[in-house]
Amino acid sequence: MEIAQLDALLAVVDEGSFDGAARVLHVTPSAVSQRIKALETSAGAVLVRRSRPVAATEVGSDYARLARQVLAVVRESGLPGRTAGAGGDAGAGGGAGAGAPLARVPIAINGDSLNTWAMAALAEVADRAVFDVHREDQDHSAELLRSGEVMAAITTQAVPVQGCTAVRLGVMRYRPFATPAFARRWFADGVTPEAIAVAPMVMFDRKDDLQDRYARAKAGRDVEPPRHYVPSTADYARAVVHGLGWGLLPHEHSEGPEAAGALVELEPGAHVDVELHWQQWSLRTPVLDAVARAVRRAAAAALLP
């Protein structure tokens, strides 16, 4: 396998097309195709499905994961190539410097962390890396590590994915809120099993189970109330403020509306805690380690211990 072939594989997988890969590699689509075919010949297997978008096969995902790690080491050694991995370290002096290529770091972050505390962490190291952020539910982000799509992830999974390390970040706390009018209509007698089974709830997406966890605990069984799906963190909070339904909100999203009287806590003292962990490749690079330090600092300031 040649570095150019591994570069081509990652470019095709990341960009979703041979034309897109050609643009980032500054070669022709024909050259990209030739490199992929050569790599598939060496592997003895088809590595990408020629679909729209182009996608890695099961074997191709394994190769892509290993390619990211190989290329990260290559970049750390100062060898030429596309900045596809966590390489291109600027040395002990800090930033990359004018004109120096920035390392590309694909990372999975859940929407609430991204919208509250995690962006500040990425900003700390923006002079050393460019980020390909995959917004993914914290309960599912570890899958992106397994597939090799990302180098690191904020996840609820404490047990390290194979080939990764895990560090506990802290707890993100969610409390149940609704508008005063909604609470009067649906929870006049409090959060009873009967009320929680029929009151409309706001969900982030179909992977989101926070509201179901709370409702199940209150009802003592699985319930299926009406659901609004609002797959945007900021819009989710607005949906609750506008009275579409009740929802669980972190402090950063509830503080202002609650102080203004737009939201009330449905059950004072009740909450759902989500423990977050940072997982990253076991393969160490200076840029990835710098990202990890920034994330841990931001988490320590924003999350519960």
C-alpha positions, -999 to +999 in steps of 0.1 A: +000+000+000+012+035-009+005+067+010-012+082-020-036+052-022-045+056+015-050+093+010-073+086-020-094+061+000-099+086+029-107+114+005-133+094-014-149+082+019-149+117+035-160+136+004-185+110-008-174+111-044-144+106-067-148+142-080-148+156-045-117+135-036-100+148-067-106+184-056-091+180-022-062+159-035-056+183-065-055+155-090-079+142-116-109+119-108-092+093-131-061+094-109-082+089-078-100+060-094-066+044-104-053+047-068-085+031-054-084+003-079-047-004-070-055-004-033-084-028-039-061-051-059-036-051-030-064-057-005-081-084-026-115-068-019-138-040-029-133-011-005-158+014-017-193+011-032-196+032-063-229+047-051-241+083-045-226+092-022-197+068-024-195+047+008-170+023+023-177-014+023-173-033+056-137-041+046-132-006+033-142+008+067-115-013+084-090+000+058-102+036+063-098+033+101-063+020+098-055+045+070-063+074+093-039+061+120-012+054+095-015+088+079-015+105+114+019+089+121+031+099+087+021+135+092+038+136+126+070+125+108+068+155+086+063+136+054+042+152+026+006+144+019-029+156+024-037+168+060-062+141+066-051+130+100-041+145+134-006+153+122+012+184+111+022+193+146+037+227+148+062+217+174+065+227+210+059+263+203+021+262+200+003+273+168+009+260+133+022+293+120+014+313+089+010+291+059+016+258+077-011+231+070-035+225+098-042+190+110-077+177+101-094+161+131-128+143+126-146+142+160-181+132+172-199+155+196-235+153+209-257+183+200-261+196+236-224+196+243-217+212+210-243+239+217-231+246+253-195+240+263-176+219+236-172+247+210-151+267+234-128+237+237-124+234+199-117+272+197-087+268+220-069+247+194-083+262+162-048+274+154-035+238+152-064+219+136-095+220+114-124+200+127-148+178+109-175+177+135-200+148+134-230+157+155-242+124+170-262+114+200-239+107+229-252+071+232-243+064+196-211+083+189-189+054+198-200+037+166-182+064+146-150+054+165-155+018+156-161+025+120-130+048+118-150+079+108-137+099+137-106+100+158-123+110+190-158+113+205-177+126+234-198+096+244-217+079+273-197+047+268-172+043+296-156+011+283-131+020+256-138+010+220-111-013+208-080+007+200-091+037+220-087+052+255-115+066+276-115+094+302-145+105+322-155+141+316-184+147+340-221+148+342-246+168+321-278+173+341-312+177+324-344+188+342-381+186+330-396+219+319-427+232+302-445+265+298-468+276+327-499+272+305-488+237+293-481+227+329-515+239+340-532+220+312-514+187+313-499+185+348-525+202+370-521+174+396-484+171+391-463+147+371-486+117+377-483+084+358-516+092+341-504+127+330-470+117+318-486+090+296-506+115+276-488+149+277-471+157+244-433+156+247-405+172+226-378+148+213-346+157+196-346+128+172-355+091+172-322+082+189-331+105+218-343+086+248-339+111+277-376+120+278-385+083+276-362+075+305-379+102+327-414+092+316-407+055+322-395+063+357-426+084+365-452+060+349-435+028+360-438+014+325-432+023+289-455+050+276-462+064+242-474+100+245-476+123+214-441+133+202-427+163+184-393+157+168-371+188+166-335+178+155-318+211+164-305+218+199-314+255+198-348+249+182-355+221+206-353+245+235-375+270+216-401+243+209-404+238+247-406+275+253-433+279+227-454+252+244-453+224+219-446+200+247-425+193+278-389+184+275-357+179+294-332+208+292-297+215+305-291+245+327-277+266+299-309+263+279-334+266+307-318+294+328-329+324+308-365+313+300-370+301+336-358+334+350-382+352+326-411+331+336-415+315+302-407+280+316-415+262+349-398+232+363-423+203+362-409+185+392-384+205+413-355+184+422-361+158+395-334+153+369-318+129+344-280+128+345-259+118+315-223+109+323-200+118+294-166+104+285-139+113+260-127+085+238-099+088+214-075+067+195-048+050+216-024+062+189-010+095+204-003+126+183+005+161+197-026+177+180-050+150+192-036+152+227-040+191+226-076+187+216-081+162+244-066+186+270-088+214+258-120+192+260-111+181+295-106+217+307-139+229+292-157+199+306-143+204+341-156+240+340-191+232+326-201+197+338-210+184+372-182+162+387 
